[in-house]
Amino acid sequence: MPLNEPALALDPDPRSVQEARRWVAAACEKLGRDDLVECAALGISELVTNALLHAQDPISVRVRGTAEHPRVEVSDGSHEPPVMPTATGDVVDEYLSTLGRGLSIVAMCSVAWGVAIDPDGKSVWFEPAREPHQELAPSAVPVIHAAELDRGVVDQHATAVIDLVRLPLERIVDMRRHYYELRRELRLLSLAHQDHYPLAKNLTEVFRRFEHSFPSTVTSQIDDALDRGDDTVDLRLNIDPRASLVIEQMLDLLDLADEFCRAKRLLSLARTPRQREFQQWYFGEFLRQARGESPNAWPPTQPGAKHVS
């Protein structure tokens, strides 16, 4: 199993708990972290059980973070955050109580844990401890909502009109999912392990500047097209021409993240050539048109341009 193994999809079946335990144990052993197997298996059992009982399909398991600080995640299709355990009262009573029992066990088997919510659902994650402990590990970060973006107000007196023509919705949804995952990955590293990964904080700042300058109407127009069942969508957007620098930084960040993934400095998957080609075209259109060039519809039609199907 490579360190950046794709997510394990689970069936809505009780046998999926054992399947997830074995898969996560094998991932820890592959990382050379046999010391984490016991807590990883306990935590994943509770999270998968909770997902099967209370969440919605699809349910999947994956290991992210880094080799030094691996993070186990269970994702599902629900946007409802789980009931959070508290450290008040008798720890034994908290451990044995029905309400919140799953997350209490996770908190006892982890050094940090948390929840992230994005347009596709939520992920509950934890970093396994070397052995279970009596004190509940606090959530390392508050619930992260991908939709809570720090967007600025576009200056209507200094904007460039951007036309994105024939955007394939399947690819734009895939790009949005990759963006949210990478954004969340870097934010978690910067919040939970800032001393170990100072670069993650700097890269998170690039995301913040990007979201502050990027048009907020993109998401709503794409969601409207998806609700209509369209295959493609044409977008007309206004951006501040000064945002070009931030977009160039985002392109560099995406390439850097790919290098980190291939070097296994991040336990995430690098973009496929298909994903990278589309993202370069997408962000490249903002840069081209901000310079006054004409729109270039997808797929690219420039001489010599390659298209990966």
Secondary structure, 3 states (H helix, E strand, C coil): CCCCCCCEEECCCCHHHHHHHHHHHHHHHHCCCHHHHHHHHHHHHHHHHHHHHHCCCCEEEEEEECCCCEEEEEEECCCCCCCCCCCCCCHHHHHHCCCCHHHHHHHHCEEEEEEEEECCEEEEEEEECCCCCCCCCCECCCCEECCCCCCCCCCCCCCEEEEEEEEEHHHHHHHHHHHHHHHHHHHHHHHHCCCCCHHHHHHHHHHHHHHHHCCCHHHHHHHHHHHHCCCEEEEEEEECHHHHHHHHHHHHHHHHHHHHHHCCCCCCCCCCHHHHHHHHHHHHHHHHHHCCCCCCCCCCCCCCCCCCC
